[in-house]
Amino acid sequence: MKTEITELLGIEYPVIQGGMAWVAECHLAAAVSNAGGLGLIAAGGAPAEWVREQIRETKKLTDKPFGVNIMLMNPESEKVAKVIVEEGVKVVTTGAGSPEKYMADWKAAGVKVIPVVASVALAKRMERCGADAVVAEGCEAGGHIGELTTMVLVPQVADAVNIPVIAAGGIADGRGMAAAFMLGAKGIQMGTVFAASKESVIHENYKNSILKAKDIDSRVTGRSTGHPIRVLRNDMARKYLELEKSGAPFEELEQLTLGSLRKAVQEGDTKNGSLMAGQIAGMIKEERTCADIISSTVSEACKLMNGVSANE
């Protein structure tokens, strides 16, 4: 399956793995890249030297292209931006801010820059400042989200910019991929389905929470703070939403979630941890390899786009 995204990134399939903090590390990134997609190391809030180590470990595990996702709210984002150049990473995706101040250095180093956007206005701004593509992420996604759904965001972004658009949010199989292409995307980004993959290093408790999730099991916390986050419902999410409803101050809400993602990913605390996952979790029923996830998704999408029933 060749598209503008496969050509731009030098990958076999137009499939990108989401930049999930604490989840997307060297093993997962390498597995996705080895399967023909683009694996990503998520810098999250980690120190720059940790990111450097992960890049070097990934290079030992794959000779295929991979990238780094940089959360621009990270206090060390400037250092991470330099590490990306120093270590010769060829692709960077960005979230939680604008990468404009790093663009000149990245471009000079030949880095392909793909910001994650949740609005047409931000997509147009990113194109103006030199982005090579954008990820249009709908609110069905896990973790930090915007307000628009994938169904309405992707076609509007595709109409507004001349650079390739990658669709994200609510995609976990070939049906979602085919739909994204019909909406104008040239590639897809998947997160939750890779978080539940065999190569994912998240705690088994967290993985099982995704596999057991039903369609109605996700909640959005943090709307009152301006930083909405989609998670699976548990004790922490319920308490957070109750505090939000009662008008609790930001500091109290922040205290509740401090270190909560690490609790879920590393300690398997499914009661008090932040179980970030998209609405698509209800469709993910088994732990599969990244290679199987990508090949079945692409195969099913090709059949659908060629007018063949996915069941044939």
Secondary structure, DSSP 8 states (H G I E B T S, - for coil): ---HHHHHHT-SSSEEE---TTT--HHHHHHHHHTTSBEEEE-TT--HHHHHHHHHHHHHH-SS-EEEEEETTSTTHHHHHHHHHHTT--EEEEESS--HHHHHHHHHTT-EEEEEESSHHHHHHHHHTT-S-EEEE-TTSSEE--SS-HHHHHHHHHHH-SS-EEEESS--SHHHHHHHHHTT-SEEEE-HHHHTSTT--S-HHHHHHHHH--TT-EEEE-GGGT--EEEE-SHHHHHHHHHHHTT--HHHHHHHHTTHHHIIIII--TTTS--B--GGGGG--S---HHHHHHHHHHHHHHHHTT--TT-
